[in-house]
Amino acid sequence: MGFYSRYVLPHIVSCGCALPQIAELRRAVVPQAKGVVLEIGFGSGLNLPFYRVDRVRRVYAMEPDLAMLNKARRLIASSAVPVRVLQERAETLSLGDRSVDTVVVTFTLCTVPDVGAALCNARRVLKPGGRLLFCEHGRSPDAAVYRRQVRIEPVWKRLFGGCHLTRDIPALLRQSGFSIDLLEDYDMSNGGLRIGSYLYRGSASAAA
């Protein structure tokens, strides 16, 4: 791991993911979690303040990057919700089948190398009736924007830790065996930089 990946990138990611408009999206999604929760891509713990102590018994904080976990230590130490750190990848998730009530994934599916394997594991660990809560950026339905996303993506991935711009989040969920219960999608750019601003938010359950 080089200097940029170890010291610069975690700070850039944490700052970008803590922007006020992003925090509002987290505030809308995370409090819906209940029971035993798996958070895929815990990062620096930005979702942790939004879990409701009266609804959540435990959070499994899955994050492979030690630099990001180091940034989360203070939040974890002061959390009212019990947190167990899993320093591992979603593609090789160690939790047992049907072991969690909720999976939370926010601004993470863009960077997971094998997103299909990660989502299949998310479905595997969900109990019957459990839900996956998601808020992700991805492929724009605007053809002109999508073409720009495709052109820029190779450089973008190198700069931002493997972040993809063109992943079709609803399609990936369905291909991994999820049924989407609620889906909101919209452009947050307000006419500005649109390549990374198309968002998908909602919930999904394991398809019958």
Summary of the structure (lengths in Angstrom):
residues: 208
radius of gyration: 16.2
end to end distance: 41.8
largest distance: 46.2
contacts: 666
relative contact order: 0.14
helix: 39%
strand: 26%
